[in-house]
Amino acid sequence: MKIKRAILSVSDKTGLIDLGRALDQLDVEILSTGGTLAELRKADVHAISIATFTGAPEILGGRVKTLHPKVHAGILFKRDNDEHLEEMSQQEYKPIDLVVVNLYPFEQTLANPKSTHKDKIENVDIGGPTMIRAAAKNYNSVAVVTDPADYPAIVEELATHDGELSAETCQRLASKAFALTARYDKAIAGYFASIDGAPVSPEGSLKLQFTKVQDLRYGENPHQSGAFYRQTDYRGVTLADAVQHAGKELSYNNIADIDATLDMILEYSDPFAAVVKHANPCGAAAASTIAEAYRLAYETDPLSAFGSIIGLNRIVDIDTAELLHETQFIECILAPGYTDEALALLEKKKTRRLLSLPQILQNLPASDRVFKYVRGGLLSQTPDNIDLDPKTLTIPTKKKPSDAEMESLIFGYKLVKHVKSNAVLICNGRAAVGIGMGQTSRVDSSLLAVKRAGDRTKGGTCASDAFFPMPDGLEVVAEKGVTAFIQPGGSKGDPEVIAAADKYGVSMVFTGIRHFRH
């Protein structure tokens, strides 16, 4: 396929000038529009405006530029069809052999939390997808290039084959073009469907669109491949917007753990720190300063904190940085930001990953749906983000919790929903001191929490993500000196559990809300 005439109309100007110069040197006639034309002419690349080529001006503020029969006939006519050739001759239309187009950045606009509905609508491209689809449909006669990363290979092939592109190249480019327009349209459809709620169409189909952020070194294990994608219509806080200041490339497991950490730190408005391993907190605390919160969180379980992810919901100051720097080994730190002094200190350990995500402080809306892949399908649910109202809680025991105990119980109940079930955790004030997670029986989770808390159980409070089906789980903890419990209630064994609480002289709160996490 000989390339004699090309149209260049791109939003992403990456590589444009080099491509334009290469085509110019090959005596390819270049047609162009708007900002693309201005860039080419500024670089002394000879290009003809679409308005000159069609004889029709760009109108409606640029909304109509390339939607003209001269353009689309030049792309779509069949070069081996005599009737088409005759019509082209009668109309004095010219063939267009190469279409280089990329689209208005709708997906990037969608991902920008500051973008308005008007911004999104104005970034819905019409002329671009139309040209791309036309050229891809007629790939036997027209080459369509939608990715700047393909420019060097296209230029090399043209230069080494006397201005021609192979049929194989054109078919591959067409396949890539159709994939782009399909993804683009799905992103737009997903946005419109999500305006009024979950992205589910009236027909019951679920429209989700993801764009690759990066390939990863490997997946969960070294023999697995992995990649990180962002949901294009997600408008909340996301790790895809985080900036990495130092350290090695993030791994698959890093991202999974950091995301779990992000969920936790968004729960609390006071200064809060979380220490996370394998998506479970092994330490967490709230305090009057972020330095004190981290100190208490680390003290929850220093042994498990080795190789952990640290999450902080405040700017890291030098006091906090000094505590972090003293910690033996931290995989990654996530925070809204760092003071210059704090960042300079933390960067001294070259392998430590430092991430900032300012949106943590912006109170952006949370996702309205949470998804989990299953083999051949997808589970969808609303997020577990219900807040406890102390006025609606039930206290079935003789003893009532003090104000300080109630504050501790509510802190613990917010945290326990981030612990893999079965989950039981013990707190002193607003700091976790013993976390029992992921056990197949609740009494085992209680035993694990008590073991990790040690002597710190005395005077503490206990949160359970689901009801105690029998008294044994409560008894294990109460025997070690915990004075107040919080759990959903609702078990057939509630009377026995309440009786056990009264026997030990402890208070117990029923929330009516379960927090399973699988």
C-alpha positions in Angstrom: 0.0 0.0 0.0 1.6 3.2 -1.2 1.1 6.2 1.2 0.7 9.4 -0.8 -1.7 11.4 1.4 -2.2 11.4 5.2 -4.4 13.1 7.6 -2.9 14.0 11.0 -5.3 15.1 13.8 -4.2 14.3 17.3 -4.9 15.3 20.8 -1.7 13.7 22.2 1.1 15.5 20.4 3.8 13.0 21.5 6.1 12.2 18.5 4.0 14.4 16.2 6.8 16.5 14.8 9.1 13.6 14.1 6.3 11.8 12.3 5.3 14.9 10.3 8.9 15.5 9.2 9.4 11.9 8.2 6.2 12.0 6.1 7.2 15.3 4.6 10.5 13.9 3.5 8.7 11.0 1.9 6.7 13.5 -0.2 3.5 12.5 1.6 0.8 15.2 1.4 -0.2 16.0 5.0 -3.7 17.3 5.8 -4.3 18.5 9.4 -6.6 20.3 11.8 -6.6 22.9 14.5 -3.8 22.5 17.1 -2.1 19.7 15.2 -1.8 21.9 12.1 -0.4 24.7 14.2 2.2 22.5 15.8 3.3 21.1 12.4 3.6 24.5 10.8 5.6 25.8 13.8 8.1 23.1 13.1 8.2 24.0 9.4 6.4 20.8 8.4 4.4 21.5 5.2 0.7 20.7 5.9 -2.6 21.7 4.4 -5.6 22.6 6.5 -8.7 20.4 6.3 -10.7 23.5 5.6 -8.6 24.1 2.5 -8.8 20.5 1.4 -12.6 20.3 1.8 -13.5 23.8 0.9 -15.6 24.0 4.1 -14.4 25.9 7.3 -14.2 24.4 10.7 -17.3 25.4 12.5 -19.1 25.3 15.9 -15.9 26.1 17.9 -14.1 23.1 16.3 -16.9 20.6 16.9 -17.2 20.0 13.2 -13.9 19.8 11.3 -13.4 16.5 9.6 -17.1 15.4 9.2 -17.1 16.0 5.4 -17.7 13.7 2.4 -14.3 14.6 0.9 -12.6 13.3 4.0 -14.7 10.1 4.5 -15.1 9.3 0.8 -11.3 9.6 0.5 -10.9 7.1 3.3 -13.7 4.7 2.6 -13.8 4.2 -1.2 -12.7 0.8 -2.5 -9.6 1.1 -4.6 -10.5 -2.0 -6.7 -14.2 -1.0 -7.3 -14.8 0.7 -10.7 -18.0 2.4 -9.5 -16.3 3.9 -6.5 -13.4 5.1 -8.7 -15.9 6.7 -11.1 -17.8 8.5 -8.3 -14.5 9.7 -6.8 -13.5 11.1 -10.2 -16.9 12.8 -10.8 -16.8 14.4 -7.4 -13.1 15.3 -7.8 -12.4 13.6 -4.5 -8.9 12.5 -3.6 -7.8 9.3 -1.7 -6.5 9.5 1.8 -4.1 6.6 2.5 -3.0 7.2 6.1 -5.1 8.3 9.1 -3.2 9.3 12.2 -5.7 10.1 14.9 -5.8 9.9 18.7 -8.8 11.0 20.7 -9.9 13.8 23.0 -8.7 12.7 26.5 -12.2 11.6 27.9 -10.7 8.9 30.1 -8.2 11.2 31.6 -10.9 13.9 32.2 -13.1 11.3 33.8 -10.3 10.3 36.2 -9.7 13.9 37.2 -11.7 14.5 40.4 -11.9 18.2 39.6 -13.5 17.8 36.2 -17.1 18.9 35.8 -19.9 17.2 33.8 -19.4 19.9 31.2 -15.7 19.1 31.0 -16.4 15.4 30.4 -19.0 16.2 27.7 -16.7 18.5 25.8 -14.0 15.7 25.8 -16.3 13.3 24.0 -14.7 13.0 20.6 -16.9 12.6 17.5 -14.8 13.2 14.4 -11.8 11.2 15.7 -13.7 7.9 16.3 -15.5 8.4 13.0 -12.3 8.6 11.0 -10.6 5.8 13.0 -13.5 3.4 12.3 -13.7 4.4 8.7 -10.0 3.8 8.1 -10.0 0.5 10.1 -13.0 -0.8 8.1 -11.1 -0.1 4.9 -7.8 -1.5 6.2 -7.1 -3.2 2.9 -6.5 0.3 1.4 -5.9 2.6 4.4 -3.6 2.5 7.3 -4.8 3.9 10.7 -2.4 4.8 13.5 -3.9 5.6 16.9 -0.9 5.1 19.2 2.1 7.4 19.2 4.2 4.4 20.3 3.7 3.0 16.8 5.1 6.0 14.9 8.8 5.0 14.8 7.9 1.5 13.4 5.6 3.1 10.8 8.3 5.6 9.8 10.9 2.8 9.5 8.7 0.6 7.4 7.8 3.5 5.0 11.4 4.5 4.7 12.7 1.0 4.0 9.8 0.0 1.6 9.6 3.0 -0.7 6.7 4.7 1.1 4.6 1.5 1.4 3.1 -0.3 4.3 2.3 -4.1 4.3 -1.1 -5.6 4.5 -0.1 -7.3 7.7 0.8 -4.0 9.3 -2.5 -2.4 8.2 -4.5 -5.2 9.6 -2.7 -5.1 12.9 -3.2 -1.3 13.1 -6.9 -1.7 12.3 -7.3 -4.3 15.1 -5.7 -1.8 17.6 -7.9 1.0 16.3 -11.1 -0.9 16.9 -10.0 -1.9 20.4 -9.4 1.8 21.1 -12.8 3.0 19.9 -14.5 0.1 21.8 -12.7 1.1 25.0 -13.5 4.8 24.5 -17.2 4.2 23.9 -17.4 1.9 26.9 -15.8 4.6 29.1 -18.4 7.1 27.9 -21.3 4.7 28.3 -20.1 3.8 31.8 -19.9 7.4 32.8 -23.5 8.1 31.7 -24.7 5.0 33.3 -23.0 5.9 36.6 -24.3 9.4 36.9 -27.5 8.2 38.6 -25.9 5.3 40.6 -24.2 2.0 39.9 -22.9 1.4 36.3 -25.6 -1.1 35.5 -27.7 -0.7 32.3 -31.5 -1.3 32.3 -30.7 -4.6 30.6 -28.8 -5.7 33.6 -25.3 -5.7 32.0 -22.4 -4.3 34.0 -20.2 -1.8 32.1 -16.8 -1.3 33.7 -13.8 0.1 31.9 -10.1 -0.1 33.0 -7.0 1.4 31.6 -3.5 -0.1 32.2 -1.4 2.0 34.6 1.7 -0.2 34.4 3.0 -3.7 33.9 4.3 -5.2 37.2 7.5 -7.3 37.6 5.3 -10.3 38.4 2.0 -11.1 40.1 1.3 -12.5 43.6 4.2 -14.9 43.1 7.3 -14.7 40.8 5.9 -17.3 38.3 2.8 -15.2 37.7 2.6 -12.2 35.4 0.9 -9.0 36.7 -0.4 -5.6 35.8 -2.1 -2.6 37.5 -5.2 -1.1 35.9 -7.4 1.9 36.9 -11.1 2.1 36.6 -11.6 5.0 34.1 -14.9 6.3 35.6 -13.8 6.1 39.3 -13.9 9.5 40.9 -12.8 8.7 44.5 -9.4 8.4 46.1 -7.3 5.9 44.2 -3.7 4.6 44.4 -3.5 5.2 40.6 -3.1 8.9 41.5 -0.4 8.4 44.0 3.1 9.8 43.4 6.1 7.7 44.3 9.0 9.7 45.6 11.6 7.0 46.4 12.2 3.3 46.5 11.8 0.3 44.3 9.0 -0.3 41.8 5.8 -1.3 43.4 4.9 -5.0 43.3 1.5 -6.7 42.9 1.4 -7.5 46.6 2.5 -4.0 47.5 -0.4 -2.4 45.6 -2.9 -4.9 47.2 -1.6 -4.1 50.7 -1.4 -0.4 50.1 -5.0 -0.4 48.9 -6.1 -2.2 52.1 -4.1 0.4 54.0 -5.8 3.3 52.2 -9.2 1.9 53.1 -8.3 1.9 56.8 -6.8 5.4 57.0 -9.8 6.9 55.2 -12.0 5.6 58.1 -10.7 8.1 60.6 -10.8 11.9 60.9 -8.3 12.2 63.8 -4.6 11.6 63.2 -4.5 7.8 62.5 -1.8 5.3 61.6 -2.0 1.7 60.3 0.6 -1.0 60.1 -0.5 -3.6 57.5 0.8 -7.0 56.4 -1.0 -9.3 53.9 -4.0 -6.8 53.8 -4.5 -7.2 57.5 -3.7 -4.6 60.1 -1.1 -5.7 62.6 -1.1 -2.3 64.3 -3.4 0.7 64.3 -4.0 3.8 66.5 -5.5 7.3 66.6 -4.0 10.0 68.7 -3.6 13.8 69.0 -0.6 13.8 66.6 0.4 11.6 63.7 3.7 10.8 65.4 2.0 9.5 68.5 -0.5 7.6 66.4 2.3 5.8 64.5 4.2 5.1 67.8 1.1 3.4 69.3 0.3 1.6 66.0 3.8 0.2 65.8 3.7 -1.0 69.4 0.7 -3.1 68.7 2.8 -5.9 67.3 6.5 -4.9 66.5 7.3 -8.4 65.4 4.6 -8.5 62.7 5.5 -5.0 61.6 8.7 -6.1 60.0 8.3 -5.6 56.2 4.9 -3.9 56.6 3.0 -1.1 54.8 2.6 2.1 56.9 -0.5 4.2 56.3 -0.9 7.7 57.7 -3.7 10.2 57.2 -1.7 13.3 57.9 1.3 15.0 56.3 4.5 13.3 57.6 6.4 15.8 59.7 10.0 15.4 61.0 8.9 13.9 64.3 7.0 11.1 62.6 9.8 10.7 60.0 12.3 10.1 62.8 10.1 7.3 64.3 9.6 5.8 60.8 13.3 5.9 60.0 14.2 4.0 63.2 11.8 1.2 62.3 13.9 -1.8 61.1 12.3 -2.6 57.8 9.3 -0.9 56.1 8.2 -1.9 52.6 6.2 1.3 51.9 4.8 4.4 53.4 1.5 6.0 52.2 0.6 9.5 53.3 -1.0 12.6 52.0 2.4 14.2 51.7 5.7 14.9 53.5 7.5 18.0 54.7 10.8 18.6 52.9 12.7 17.7 56.0 10.8 14.5 56.5 11.2 13.4 52.9 14.9 14.1 52.9 15.3 11.8 56.0 13.1 9.0 54.7 14.8 8.9 51.3 18.1 7.9 52.9 16.9 4.3 52.9 17.0 3.8 49.1 14.7 0.7 48.9 11.9 2.2 51.1 9.0 3.1 48.9 7.5 6.5 49.7 4.1 7.4 48.2 2.1 10.6 48.6 -1.6 10.9 47.8 -3.0 14.4 48.7 -6.6 13.2 47.9 -6.5 11.4 51.3 -7.3 14.8 52.9 -9.9 15.9 50.3 -12.9 13.9 51.6 -13.7 12.6 48.1 -16.8 10.4 47.6 -16.2 6.7 48.1 -17.1 4.2 45.4 -20.7 3.2 45.4 -19.9 -0.4 44.4 -17.3 -2.9 45.4 -16.4 -5.8 43.0 -14.8 -9.2 43.5 -13.9 -11.5 40.6 -14.9 -15.1 40.8 -14.2 -17.7 38.2 -16.3 -16.8 35.1 -18.2 -14.0 37.0 -18.2 -11.0 39.2 -19.7 -10.2 42.6 -21.0 -6.7 43.2 -22.0 -5.1 46.5 -22.2 -1.7 48.2 -19.2 -0.8 50.4 -19.1 -1.6 54.1 -19.0 2.1 55.1 -21.8 2.4 57.6 -21.1 4.6 60.7 -22.1 3.6 64.2 -24.5 5.9 66.0 -24.0 5.4 69.8 -27.6 6.3 70.3 -28.8 3.3 68.3 -26.7 0.7 70.1 -28.1 -1.9 72.4 -26.5 -2.7 75.8 -27.9 -6.0 77.0 -25.6 -6.5 80.0 -26.0 -5.3 83.6 -22.9 -3.2 83.4 -22.9 -0.3 81.0 -19.7 0.9 79.3 -18.1 4.2 80.5 -17.7 7.1 78.0 -14.0 6.1 77.6 -14.9 2.5 77.0 -17.5 3.5 74.4 -15.0 5.6 72.5 -12.6 2.7 72.5 -15.3 0.3 71.4 -16.3 2.4 68.5 -12.7 2.9 67.4 -12.2 -0.9 67.5 -15.4 -1.6 65.6 -14.4 0.7 62.8 -11.0 -1.2 62.6 -12.3 -4.8 63.0 -14.1 -4.5 59.6 -10.7 -4.2 58.0 -9.5 -7.5 59.5 -10.0 -10.8 57.7 -12.8 -12.9 59.3 -13.1 -14.4 61.8 -11.8 -11.3 63.5 -11.4 -10.3 67.1 -9.3 -7.4 68.3 -8.4 -5.9 71.6 -7.9 -2.1 72.1 -6.5 0.1 74.9 -8.2 3.4 74.3 -7.8 4.3 70.6 -5.0 1.8 69.9 -5.1 -1.8 69.0 -3.0 -4.1 71.2 -4.0 -7.5 70.0 -5.5 -8.6 66.7 -6.7 -12.1 66.0 -7.5 -12.5 62.3 -8.4 -15.0 59.6 -9.2 -18.0 61.9 -11.9 -20.6 61.1 -13.3 -20.4 64.6 -14.1 -17.3 66.6 -12.6 -18.7 69.8 -9.3 -19.2 68.0 -9.4 -15.6 66.9 -10.0 -14.6 70.5 -7.1 -16.8 71.7 -4.8 -15.2 69.1 -5.9 -11.7 70.1 -5.2 -12.4 73.7 -1.8 -13.9 73.0 -0.7 -10.9 71.0 -2.0 -8.4 73.5 -0.4 -10.1 76.5 -0.7 -8.1 79.7 -2.2 -5.2 77.7 -5.6 -7.0 77.8 -6.3 -5.7 81.3 -8.7 -2.8 81.2 -9.0 -3.1 77.4 -12.0 -3.4 75.1 -12.8 -6.1 72.5 -14.4 -5.9 69.1 -15.7 -8.9 67.2 -16.7 -8.6 63.5 -19.6 -11.1 63.9 -21.5 -12.4 66.9 -20.1 -14.8 69.4 -22.1 -18.0 68.8 -21.2 -19.3 72.2 -19.7 -17.9 75.4 -16.2 -19.4 74.9 -14.9 -16.6 72.7 -15.9 -14.0 75.1 -14.7 -15.9 78.1 -11.2 -16.3 76.7 -10.9 -12.5 76.5 -12.8 -11.6 79.7 -10.6 -13.9 81.8 -7.6 -11.7 80.8 -9.1 -8.5 82.1 -11.0 -7.0 79.1 -13.8 -4.9 80.5 -16.1 -4.1 77.5 -17.1 -5.9 74.3 -18.8 -4.8 71.1 -20.3 -7.2 68.6 -23.3 -7.5 66.2 -25.5 -9.8 68.4 -28.2 -11.8 66.8 -27.0 -15.3 67.7 -29.3 -18.0 69.1 -26.6 -18.2 71.8 -27.0 -14.5 72.8 -28.6 -15.3 76.1 -25.7 -17.5 77.1 -23.1 -14.9 75.9 -24.9 -12.2 77.8 -25.0 -14.4 81.0 -21.2 -15.0 80.6 -20.6 -11.2 80.3 -22.6 -10.6 83.4 -20.7 -13.3 85.2 -17.4 -11.6 84.5 -18.8 -8.2 85.3 -18.1 -6.8 81.8 -20.2 -4.6 79.6 -21.3 -5.6 76.1 -22.7 -3.6 73.2 -24.8 -5.0 70.3 -24.5 -3.1 67.1 -26.9 -5.1 64.8 -24.2 -4.7 62.1 -21.9 -7.5 61.0 -18.5 -6.8 59.4 -17.4 -10.0 57.6 -14.4 -9.6 55.4 -13.3 -12.3 53.1 
